[in-house]
Amino acid sequence: MNARIKAWLEILGDLFWLRPALVVLGCILLAQFGVWLETAHIAGFDASSPDTNWGYSGGAEGARALLSAIASSNIGVAGTTFSITIAALTLASGQMGPRLLRNFIRDARNQTVLGIFLGAFAYSLMVLRTVRTVEESPFVPHLAITGALVLALVAIGTLVWFVHHIATSINIETVVDAVQRDLCKAIANHTCDEAGPTRPTEAPSGCATAATGGGYVQAMDTDALADWADENRVMVTLRVRPGDYVPSGYPMAFLSARAEGAEGAILDAVTLGRRPAALQDLEFSIRQLVEIAVRALSPGINDPFTAGSVVDHLGDALCRIAPRHLPTGVVLREGRAVLVHPVTDYDGLCDAMFHMIRQNAAGSVYVLGRMLDVLTRVAEVERFEDRATELSRHADLVIAAARRDVADPSDLADLEDRHRRFRRTAPVAVA
């Protein structure tokens, strides 16, 4: 599937109103279908007959009162659920960071709950408009009214479930675990079983192609761009990757030679947007986890346990990466490099995971100790020498921060012991 279409589909997931609108539309069509069944008498079926009517069996006045009650109560509960959702978003924004709001807005369960209440309201109104009394040529759609009763019962169960869901979804461990699952999916999608082609060492040169407008790189269709480069016998060197912000007029790529339609091909392959997207950005979920940890370490919250939990989840991500290879950003056609683009390397991943947490955990013995423990565990499963060297660099930075900021001698001695334990483990990974 084209990368631009995938980015567009991901943007649709961020629209909080889309699923409720689809549910409301479905309920309106269901109401029309129920009324039509009442009048069609398919195979001689008559919903108003005492022999076949197992649902609503009252008259027009009772039907109007019942549908009015269902409609008014559901629109009231819909307002309540919307208020609860806003309160949850406010709490998440204050304690976990505004970037985590995307996870709550994209939650299909929250969207579906709102759609059920609004759909029951719309269903009741559509059926209510067809009820006519004796003075108006009497008509009571018994089957459709029975459907409204069923929707009302579904809405009651949905309300109970929604309260439970909101109470659990704002739990910090639940949020961390949800972001961790996104990170695991990104690792599975953006890492390889085998090592990729070696990147060229020479600096990119040639004619530059500029962007016509600024924005965040949300997705790149590297296959399409590589096919275009192969057809025109040029090599394209991109200078941006998903997650980067491209200023207006910034040259996004270098071409080894001039080619007709180069700017259009590059702009078609690179999707820009107003905000970063998780579609192809391996560091997107990492930044969300790090933001949770940094906010937990702020003086206003002072929650080192949450920061420690985030470090544990980041260590799990590195252990998942250990047996796999990161892409090199080189695309070949017939054995020739036609496209080179920036990618996230192992050093960049570790920097994104640990730098900000270490900088904000200065003096927190618990978090610094947890970082050393996690680095030790990752080093035990890591099998590449260059990666073990990078882990060692971060362990040295952690112990340097401890020597600078930890005043208690016993606490510092404990951290030194954990660092020595890492040193004893790291050579095993390097071997």
C-alpha positions in Angstrom: 0.0 0.0 0.0 1.2 3.5 -0.8 2.9 5.2 2.1 0.8 8.3 1.6 -2.4 6.3 1.8 -1.1 4.6 5.0 -0.4 8.0 6.5 -3.9 9.2 5.5 -5.4 6.1 7.2 -3.5 6.8 10.4 -4.7 10.4 10.4 -8.3 9.1 10.1 -7.6 7.1 13.3 -6.9 10.4 15.1 -10.4 11.7 14.3 -12.4 11.2 17.4 -15.7 11.8 15.6 -15.3 9.3 12.8 -16.4 6.1 14.5 -19.3 7.8 16.4 -20.5 9.2 13.1 -20.4 5.7 11.5 -22.2 4.2 14.4 -24.9 6.9 14.3 -25.3 6.4 10.5 -25.7 2.6 11.0 -28.4 3.1 13.7 -30.3 5.5 11.4 -30.2 2.9 8.6 -31.2 0.2 11.1 -34.2 2.3 12.2 -35.3 2.8 8.6 -35.0 -0.9 8.0 -37.0 -1.8 11.0 -39.8 0.6 10.0 -39.7 -0.9 6.4 -40.0 -4.4 7.8 -43.2 -3.3 9.6 -44.8 -2.2 6.4 -43.5 -4.8 4.0 -45.2 -7.8 5.6 -42.5 -10.1 4.1 -43.8 -13.7 3.9 -47.0 -12.6 5.6 -45.2 -11.6 8.8 -47.1 -9.0 10.9 -45.2 -7.6 13.9 -48.4 -6.2 15.4 -50.2 -9.6 15.5 -50.5 -11.0 19.0 -49.2 -14.4 17.7 -46.0 -13.0 16.3 -45.3 -9.9 18.5 -42.8 -10.9 21.1 -41.5 -7.4 21.7 -43.4 -4.1 22.2 -47.1 -4.6 22.1 -48.4 -1.2 23.3 -50.2 1.6 21.5 -49.0 4.8 19.8 -49.0 7.0 23.0 -47.0 4.5 24.9 -44.6 4.1 22.0 -44.0 7.9 21.8 -43.4 8.1 25.6 -41.0 5.1 25.5 -39.0 6.4 22.5 -38.9 9.9 24.0 -37.5 8.5 27.3 -34.9 6.4 25.5 -33.8 9.4 23.3 -33.6 11.9 26.2 -31.7 9.5 28.5 -29.2 8.5 25.9 -28.3 12.0 24.8 -27.9 12.9 28.5 -25.6 9.9 29.1 -23.7 10.8 25.9 -22.9 14.2 27.4 -21.8 12.5 30.6 -19.5 10.1 28.8 -18.0 13.0 26.8 -17.4 14.9 30.1 -15.7 11.9 31.6 -13.5 11.5 28.5 -12.5 15.2 28.7 -11.6 14.8 32.4 -9.5 11.7 31.6 -7.7 13.6 28.8 -7.0 16.5 31.1 -5.6 14.2 33.7 -3.4 12.4 31.2 -2.2 15.7 29.8 -1.2 17.0 33.2 0.5 13.9 34.5 1.8 12.0 31.5 2.2 14.7 28.8 0.1 16.2 26.1 1.6 13.8 23.5 -0.1 10.9 25.2 -3.5 12.4 24.4 -3.2 10.8 21.0 -3.4 7.4 22.5 -6.7 8.3 24.3 -8.2 9.9 21.3 -7.3 7.0 19.0 -8.9 4.5 21.5 -11.6 2.8 19.5 -13.4 1.8 22.6 -14.0 5.4 23.8 -15.2 6.3 20.3 -17.5 3.4 20.0 -19.1 4.1 23.4 -19.9 7.6 22.4 -21.3 6.3 19.1 -23.6 3.8 20.9 -25.3 6.5 23.0 -25.6 8.9 20.1 -26.7 6.1 17.8 -29.5 5.0 20.3 -30.6 8.7 20.4 -30.7 8.9 16.6 -32.4 5.6 16.3 -35.2 6.6 18.7 -35.8 9.9 16.9 -36.0 8.2 13.5 -38.5 5.7 14.8 -40.5 8.3 16.8 -41.2 10.4 13.7 -43.1 7.4 12.2 -45.4 6.8 15.1 -48.9 8.1 14.3 -52.0 8.1 16.6 -55.7 7.4 15.6 -56.2 11.0 14.5 -53.2 10.7 12.1 -54.0 7.3 10.4 -52.6 5.0 13.1 -49.2 3.4 12.7 -47.0 1.8 15.4 -43.7 0.1 14.2 -43.6 -2.6 16.9 -40.5 -4.2 15.5 -38.5 -1.0 15.4 -39.6 0.0 18.9 -38.4 -3.4 20.1 -35.1 -2.6 18.6 -35.0 0.7 20.5 -35.5 -1.3 23.7 -32.6 -3.6 22.8 -30.4 -0.6 22.1 -31.4 0.9 25.5 -30.3 -2.3 27.3 -27.1 -2.3 25.3 -26.4 1.3 26.3 -26.9 0.4 30.0 -24.3 -2.3 29.8 -22.0 0.0 27.8 -22.2 2.7 30.5 -21.0 0.2 33.2 -18.2 -1.1 31.0 -17.2 2.5 30.0 -16.7 3.6 33.6 -14.5 0.5 34.2 -12.5 1.2 31.1 -11.9 4.8 31.9 -10.8 3.9 35.5 -8.3 1.4 34.1 -7.1 3.4 31.1 -5.8 6.4 33.1 -3.7 4.1 35.3 -0.1 4.9 34.6 0.9 1.3 34.3 -1.8 0.7 31.7 -0.6 3.7 29.7 3.0 2.6 29.8 2.0 -1.0 28.8 -0.1 0.3 25.8 2.8 2.5 24.6 5.1 -0.5 25.0 2.9 -2.6 22.8 3.1 0.0 20.1 6.9 0.1 20.5 7.1 -3.7 20.1 5.0 -3.6 16.9 7.3 -0.9 15.6 10.4 -3.0 16.4 8.8 -6.0 14.6 8.0 -3.9 11.5 11.2 -1.8 11.3 13.9 -4.4 12.0 15.3 -7.1 9.8 16.3 -10.7 10.2 19.4 -10.2 8.0 21.9 -7.3 7.8 21.2 -4.8 5.0 23.6 -3.4 2.4 26.5 -1.3 3.6 25.9 2.5 3.5 28.3 4.5 1.2 30.9 6.4 3.1 31.3 9.3 0.7 29.4 12.5 1.5 26.3 13.2 -0.7 26.9 15.5 -3.6 25.1 16.7 -6.7 22.0 18.8 -7.3 19.7 19.5 -4.3 16.0 19.3 -4.4 14.0 21.6 -2.0 10.7 21.1 -0.2 8.0 23.4 -1.2 6.5 23.6 2.3 7.4 22.7 5.8 6.1 20.0 8.1 7.0 16.7 9.8 8.0 13.7 7.7 5.2 11.2 8.4 6.0 8.5 5.9 8.3 7.8 3.0 7.5 5.5 0.0 11.1 4.3 -0.5 10.2 1.6 -3.0 8.5 4.0 -5.4 11.3 6.5 -5.1 13.9 3.8 -5.7 12.0 2.6 -8.8 12.0 6.2 -10.1 15.7 6.5 -9.4 16.5 3.2 -11.2 14.5 4.3 -14.2 16.4 7.6 -14.5 19.8 6.0 -13.7 20.5 8.3 -10.7 21.2 7.8 -7.0 18.9 9.7 -4.6 20.3 10.6 -1.1 17.6 11.7 1.2 18.5 14.0 4.1 15.4 13.5 6.3 13.7 10.5 7.9 10.2 10.0 9.5 9.9 12.2 12.6 12.1 15.0 11.3 10.8 18.5 10.8 11.5 19.9 7.3 11.6 23.7 7.2 10.1 25.4 4.2 12.5 25.4 1.3 15.0 23.0 2.9 16.6 20.7 0.3 15.4 17.2 1.3 17.6 15.2 -1.1 20.7 15.2 -3.3 20.7 13.6 -6.7 23.9 12.2 -8.3 22.8 13.8 -11.6 20.0 16.0 -12.9 16.8 14.2 -13.9 13.5 15.4 -15.2 10.7 15.3 -12.7 13.0 14.8 -9.7 11.3 17.3 -7.4 7.8 15.9 -8.1 9.0 12.3 -7.5 10.6 13.2 -4.2 7.6 15.2 -3.0 5.3 12.4 -4.0 7.4 9.9 -2.0 7.7 12.0 1.2 4.5 12.7 3.1 4.7 15.8 5.2 2.2 16.7 8.0 1.6 19.1 10.9 2.7 16.6 13.5 4.8 13.5 13.8 3.3 10.1 13.1 4.1 6.6 14.4 3.7 4.9 11.0 7.4 4.6 10.2 9.1 6.4 13.1 10.7 3.8 15.4 11.5 6.5 18.0 7.9 7.8 18.2 6.8 5.4 21.0 10.2 5.8 22.7 9.7 9.5 23.0 6.3 8.9 24.5 7.8 6.6 27.2 10.6 8.9 27.9 8.2 11.8 28.3 6.3 9.8 30.9 9.5 9.1 32.8 10.7 12.7 32.6 7.4 14.1 33.9 7.4 11.5 36.7 10.8 12.8 37.8 9.7 16.4 37.9 9.6 18.0 41.3 5.8 18.5 41.0 5.1 14.8 40.6 8.2 13.1 42.1 7.3 9.5 41.1 10.6 7.5 40.6 8.7 4.3 40.5 7.0 5.2 37.3 10.4 6.3 35.8 11.8 3.0 36.9 9.0 1.1 35.2 9.6 3.1 32.0 13.3 2.1 32.1 12.3 -1.6 32.5 10.1 -1.4 29.4 12.9 0.4 27.4 15.2 -2.4 28.4 12.7 -5.0 27.1 12.6 -3.2 23.8 16.4 -3.4 23.5 16.3 -7.1 24.3 13.8 -7.6 21.5 16.2 -5.7 19.1 19.2 -7.8 20.2 18.8 -10.7 17.8 17.7 -8.5 14.9 19.3 -6.0 12.5 18.3 -2.4 12.1 17.9 -1.2 8.5 20.9 0.5 6.9 18.8 2.9 4.7 20.2 1.6 1.4 17.8 0.4 -1.4 19.3 -1.6 -4.2 18.1 -2.3 -7.7 20.0 -4.9 -9.6 22.8 -4.8 -7.1 23.2 -1.0 -7.4 22.4 1.5 -4.7 19.7 3.8 -6.1 18.4 5.3 -2.8 20.1 6.2 0.5 18.0 7.6 3.3 18.7 8.3 7.0 17.6 5.6 9.5 17.6 5.1 13.2 20.7 3.3 14.3 21.4 1.5 17.6 23.3 4.5 19.1 20.5 6.8 18.3 17.9 4.5 19.9 20.0 4.3 23.1 20.5 8.0 23.2 16.7 8.6 22.7 16.0 6.1 25.5 18.4 7.1 28.2 19.8 10.6 27.8 16.8 12.6 29.0 16.0 10.1 31.8 19.5 10.2 33.1 19.7 14.0 32.9 16.5 14.4 34.9 17.2 11.5 37.3 20.3 13.3 38.7 20.4 12.4 42.4 17.7 9.7 42.2 19.5 6.7 43.4 16.6 4.4 42.6 16.3 5.4 38.9 20.1 5.5 38.4 20.4 2.0 39.9 17.5 0.7 37.8 19.2 2.0 34.7 22.4 0.2 35.5 20.5 -3.0 36.2 18.6 -2.8 32.9 21.8 -2.0 30.9 23.4 -5.1 32.6 20.5 -7.4 31.5 20.5 -6.0 28.0 24.3 -6.6 27.8 23.7 -10.2 28.7 21.6 -10.9 25.6 23.3 -8.6 23.2 25.6 -10.3 20.7 27.1 -7.5 18.7 30.3 -5.9 19.8 29.5 -2.3 18.7 26.1 -2.4 20.5 27.8 -3.7 23.7 30.2 -0.8 23.4 27.2 1.6 23.2 25.6 0.1 26.3 28.9 0.5 28.1 29.0 4.2 27.2 25.6 4.7 28.7 26.6 2.8 31.8 29.6 5.0 32.2 27.4 8.1 31.8 25.1 6.9 34.5 27.8 6.2 37.1 29.4 9.6 36.2 26.1 11.3 37.0 25.9 9.3 40.3 29.4 10.4 41.3 28.5 14.0 40.6 25.1 14.2 42.2 24.7 11.4 44.8 26.0 12.6 48.2 25.4 9.7 50.4 28.5 7.3 50.5 26.5 4.2 51.0 24.2 4.9 48.1 27.1 5.8 45.8 28.8 2.6 46.9 25.8 0.6 45.9 25.7 2.2 42.4 29.4 1.6 42.0 28.8 -2.1 42.8 26.1 -2.3 40.1 28.4 -0.6 37.6 31.2 -3.2 38.3 28.6 -5.9 37.8 27.8 -4.4 34.4 31.5 -4.4 33.6 31.8 -8.0 34.4 28.8 -8.8 32.2 29.6 -6.5 29.2 32.7 -8.4 28.0 30.5 -11.6 27.7 28.4 -9.7 25.1 31.4 -8.4 23.3 33.0 -11.8 22.9 
